[in-house]
Amino acid sequence: MSVPEASESPSSTTAIGVKGRFAWRNLVEKGLLWKVGSALVFLIVLLYGIAWYWSSEPDSFDVLEVAATEANVTNPKELPLGYTYSSALIEIAETLLNKRGGFLNNDVFPPSVLLDNIPNWEYGALIALRDATTALRNNISRSQTQSREDPDLARGEPFFYFDHKSWQLPSSESEYEKGMESLLAYRERLLKRDASFYSRADNLRQYLEVLEKRLGDYSNRLSASTGAALQGGGENQPGVAKTPWLRIDDVFFEARGYTWAAMHVLKAIDFDFRDILGNKTASVPLRQIIRELENSQHSVLSPVILNGSGYGLFANYSLTLANYIARANAATIDLRSLLQQG
């Protein structure tokens, strides 16, 4: 007599069901983790790519070509005095606001909030823009100290001094755009011979005095990045402080931004002040300044700012830039002396 097969017990059926559910959940979790991980990797790569693209320093521009194009003339000598200078300021502001990534100083979201090199470059260029715009408002556009200041410049210059870290209500960009609009209005009036630009030696000297101090400060701070400014007098030397290691690249790129903008301003000065510069044989030191500032814009080949010491294996970027700026500063002093001579 045959014995009937025993059916599976309830406990064994339950065990198989539990194992199946665990296996399915494990597959789901693994698949989900893979997708999440892939998405995170893709996001990181994307943000890095955007950050790398935005971290490129803007190219230089031809101040005469920009001015001639804006005025729709073929010969730059047809331009009224001051048109090239004001066009250079407008182009610098335009570059700050509309370069790759736009103005990054006030961003609060990644990847720009994680960047520091280009924001420091922007700040340096903004300082140079402020210096040149203030010189235009207070000195170059006025016949004498008691004369009335230009209304467009009086309205527009303060906008460039707005906080560069403000990201809302109002944003830095919106305020700087208002400053640009006032410069555009002033430049348009120059074309109509309804605005003034006095290319006198005393006006130029006052701008060069500010430039001289800026260049001296940057040269000192770049030298202090490696303690070079401390070698003569020791660490207790008054007025000299070594730049912290984590801020070396900040100082470097701020100086690069300032020299980039100042270089274009000086090229515009070389054209708009050509008569007074030629009369006082001052064109040579001015072009020496421009040449040194152009040299300061050479490409940086390393992904980080190196500051080797002595005759070591690594380049010292801070001291190299400090050298170019110091030579430009010396030429600025020579130029001011020439312009002071009767």
C-alpha positions in Angstrom: 0.0 0.0 0.0 1.5 3.3 -1.1 2.0 6.2 1.3 0.8 9.6 0.1 3.4 12.4 -0.2 3.6 14.7 2.7 2.6 18.2 1.8 5.0 21.1 2.7 4.5 22.4 6.2 3.3 26.0 6.7 6.6 26.9 8.3 8.6 25.9 5.3 6.3 27.9 3.0 6.6 30.9 5.2 10.4 30.6 5.1 10.5 30.5 1.3 8.2 33.6 1.1 10.4 35.5 3.6 13.5 34.6 1.6 11.9 35.7 -1.6 10.9 39.1 -0.2 14.4 39.7 1.2 16.0 38.8 -2.1 13.6 41.1 -3.9 14.2 43.9 -1.4 17.9 43.4 -1.7 17.8 43.7 -5.5 15.7 46.9 -5.2 18.0 48.4 -2.6 21.1 47.6 -4.7 19.5 49.0 -7.8 18.4 52.1 -6.0 21.8 52.6 -4.4 23.4 52.2 -7.8 21.1 54.8 -9.3 21.7 57.2 -6.4 25.4 56.7 -6.6 25.5 57.2 -10.3 23.5 60.4 -10.0 25.8 61.7 -7.3 28.9 61.0 -9.4 27.3 62.6 -12.4 26.4 65.7 -10.4 29.9 66.0 -9.0 31.5 65.7 -12.4 29.0 68.2 -13.8 29.7 70.7 -11.1 33.4 70.3 -11.4 33.1 70.8 -15.2 31.1 74.0 -14.7 33.5 75.2 -12.0 36.5 74.6 -14.3 34.8 76.4 -17.2 33.9 79.4 -15.0 37.4 79.6 -13.5 39.0 80.8 -16.7 40.3 84.4 -16.5 38.9 86.7 -19.3 41.1 87.6 -22.2 42.4 91.1 -22.7 40.8 93.4 -25.3 41.9 96.2 -27.7 40.7 99.4 -26.1 41.0 101.4 -29.4 39.1 98.7 -31.4 36.3 98.6 -28.8 36.0 102.4 -28.8 36.1 102.7 -32.6 33.5 100.0 -33.0 31.2 101.6 -30.4 31.5 105.1 -32.1 31.2 103.5 -35.6 34.4 105.2 -36.9 37.3 103.7 -38.8 40.0 106.0 -37.6 40.4 106.2 -33.8 41.8 109.7 -34.1 38.3 110.8 -35.0 37.1 109.9 -31.5 36.6 112.7 -29.0 39.0 112.8 -26.0 37.8 110.6 -23.2 35.8 108.3 -25.5 38.5 105.6 -25.3 38.9 106.0 -21.6 35.2 105.7 -20.8 34.8 102.8 -23.3 37.6 100.9 -21.4 35.7 101.4 -18.1 32.5 100.2 -19.7 34.2 97.1 -21.2 35.8 96.2 -17.9 32.4 96.4 -16.2 30.8 94.5 -19.0 33.4 91.8 -18.6 32.9 91.5 -14.9 29.2 91.0 -15.3 29.0 88.9 -18.4 32.1 86.8 -18.5 31.8 83.0 -18.1 29.5 82.3 -15.2 28.7 86.0 -14.8 29.6 87.8 -11.5 30.5 85.1 -9.0 31.4 87.1 -5.9 27.9 87.2 -4.5 26.8 83.7 -5.4 25.4 81.5 -2.6 24.9 78.2 -4.5 27.4 75.6 -5.8 29.6 75.4 -7.7 30.4 79.2 -7.6 30.1 79.4 -3.9 33.0 76.9 -3.7 35.2 78.9 -5.9 37.6 81.6 -4.7 40.2 82.3 -7.4 37.9 84.0 -9.9 35.9 85.8 -7.2 39.1 87.3 -6.0 40.1 88.2 -9.5 36.8 89.9 -9.9 37.4 91.9 -6.7 40.8 93.1 -7.9 39.3 94.2 -11.2 36.5 95.9 -9.4 38.9 97.9 -7.3 40.7 99.1 -10.5 37.4 100.0 -12.0 36.5 102.0 -8.9 39.8 103.9 -8.9 39.6 104.8 -12.6 35.9 105.9 -12.4 36.6 108.0 -9.3 39.5 109.7 -11.1 37.2 110.4 -14.0 34.5 111.9 -11.8 36.6 113.9 -9.4 39.4 115.1 -11.6 39.5 114.3 -15.3 36.0 115.5 -16.2 36.4 118.8 -14.3 38.2 121.9 -15.4 39.2 122.8 -11.9 38.4 121.9 -8.3 35.6 124.5 -8.0 33.9 123.5 -11.2 30.6 121.5 -11.3 31.0 117.8 -11.5 29.5 115.8 -14.4 25.9 114.8 -13.5 26.1 111.3 -15.1 29.4 110.5 -13.4 28.1 111.9 -10.1 25.1 109.6 -10.3 26.9 106.5 -11.6 30.2 106.3 -9.7 28.7 105.4 -6.3 27.0 102.3 -7.8 30.4 100.7 -8.3 31.1 101.0 -4.6 28.1 98.9 -3.7 28.8 95.7 -1.6 30.2 93.1 -4.0 28.8 90.3 -1.8 25.1 91.3 -2.0 23.0 88.7 -3.8 19.5 90.1 -3.4 17.5 93.3 -2.8 19.4 94.8 -4.5 22.1 92.5 -6.0 25.6 93.6 -6.8 25.0 93.1 -10.5 21.9 95.3 -10.7 23.8 98.2 -9.0 26.9 97.8 -11.2 24.6 97.8 -14.3 23.3 101.2 -13.1 26.9 102.5 -13.0 27.4 101.2 -16.5 24.3 103.0 -17.7 25.7 106.3 -16.3 29.0 105.7 -18.0 27.2 105.0 -21.3 25.3 108.2 -20.9 28.5 110.2 -20.3 30.2 108.5 -23.3 27.3 109.3 -25.5 27.5 113.0 -24.5 31.2 113.0 -25.2 30.3 112.0 -28.8 27.9 114.9 -29.0 30.5 117.2 -27.5 28.2 117.8 -24.6 30.5 116.4 -21.9 34.1 117.3 -20.8 37.3 115.3 -20.6 40.4 117.3 -19.6 43.6 115.4 -20.4 45.9 117.5 -18.3 49.1 116.5 -16.5 47.7 117.2 -13.0 44.7 115.1 -13.6 46.8 112.2 -14.7 49.2 112.6 -11.8 46.3 112.2 -9.3 45.2 108.9 -10.9 48.8 107.7 -11.0 49.3 108.5 -7.3 46.4 106.1 -6.5 47.8 103.5 -8.9 51.2 103.7 -7.4 49.9 103.0 -3.9 47.8 100.0 -5.2 50.7 98.5 -7.0 53.0 99.0 -4.0 50.4 97.3 -1.7 50.0 94.3 -4.0 53.7 93.9 -4.5 54.2 93.9 -0.7 51.4 91.4 -0.1 52.6 89.0 -2.8 56.1 89.1 -1.3 54.7 88.5 2.1 53.0 85.3 0.8 56.3 83.5 1.2 57.8 85.7 3.9 60.1 87.5 1.5 59.1 90.9 3.0 60.1 89.6 6.4 63.7 88.6 5.6 65.2 92.0 6.2 63.7 93.0 9.5 62.4 89.8 11.1 58.9 88.7 12.1 58.4 91.6 14.5 59.0 94.2 11.8 56.1 96.7 12.1 53.6 96.9 9.3 54.6 93.6 7.7 52.6 90.4 8.2 53.1 87.1 6.4 50.1 86.1 4.3 48.6 82.9 5.6 49.2 79.8 3.4 45.5 79.3 2.7 45.2 82.9 1.4 48.2 82.9 -1.0 46.0 82.2 -4.0 43.5 84.8 -2.9 46.1 87.6 -3.0 47.6 86.3 -6.2 44.3 86.4 -8.1 43.2 89.7 -6.7 46.4 91.2 -7.9 45.9 89.6 -11.3 42.4 91.1 -11.6 43.6 94.5 -10.6 46.6 94.5 -13.0 44.3 93.2 -15.8 41.9 96.1 -15.4 44.6 98.7 -14.8 46.4 97.6 -17.9 43.4 98.5 -20.1 42.9 101.8 -18.3 46.5 102.8 -19.0 46.2 101.8 -22.6 43.2 104.2 -22.9 45.2 106.9 -21.1 48.1 106.4 -23.6 45.7 107.4 -26.3 43.5 110.0 -24.7 46.5 111.8 -23.0 48.8 111.4 -26.0 49.4 115.2 -26.4 50.5 115.9 -22.8 52.5 112.6 -22.7 54.3 113.5 -25.9 55.1 117.0 -24.8 56.7 115.8 -21.6 58.3 112.7 -23.2 56.3 110.6 -20.8 55.1 108.0 -23.2 58.2 105.8 -22.6 57.6 105.1 -18.8 53.8 104.8 -19.5 54.4 102.1 -22.0 56.9 100.5 -19.6 54.1 100.2 -17.1 51.7 98.7 -19.6 54.4 96.2 -20.7 55.0 95.0 -17.2 51.3 94.6 -16.5 50.9 92.7 -19.8 53.7 90.4 -18.6 51.8 89.9 -15.3 49.0 88.3 -17.3 51.0 85.3 -18.6 49.1 82.0 -18.3 49.4 80.0 -15.1 50.3 76.4 -16.0 49.8 74.9 -12.6 46.3 74.0 -11.2 47.4 75.5 -7.9 49.5 78.6 -7.0 53.0 77.3 -6.3 55.3 79.2 -3.9 58.6 77.4 -3.8 61.4 78.8 -1.7 64.9 79.8 -2.7 66.2 77.8 -5.6 63.9 74.8 -5.0 62.2 72.6 -7.5 58.9 74.6 -7.6 58.2 78.0 -9.2 57.2 80.9 -7.0 54.2 82.5 -8.6 53.7 85.1 -6.0 57.2 86.5 -6.2 57.1 86.4 -10.0 53.9 88.5 -10.1 55.3 90.7 -7.3 58.4 91.4 -9.5 56.3 92.5 -12.5 54.2 94.7 -10.3 57.2 96.2 -8.5 58.7 97.2 -11.9 55.4 98.7 -13.0 55.3 100.6 -9.7 58.8 102.0 -10.3 57.9 103.1 -13.8 54.7 104.8 -12.3 56.9 106.8 -9.9 59.1 107.9 -12.9 56.1 108.9 -14.9 54.7 111.0 -12.0 58.0 112.7 -11.6 58.1 113.6 -15.3 54.5 115.0 -15.3 55.4 117.1 -12.3 58.2 118.9 -14.1 57.1 122.3 -15.5 
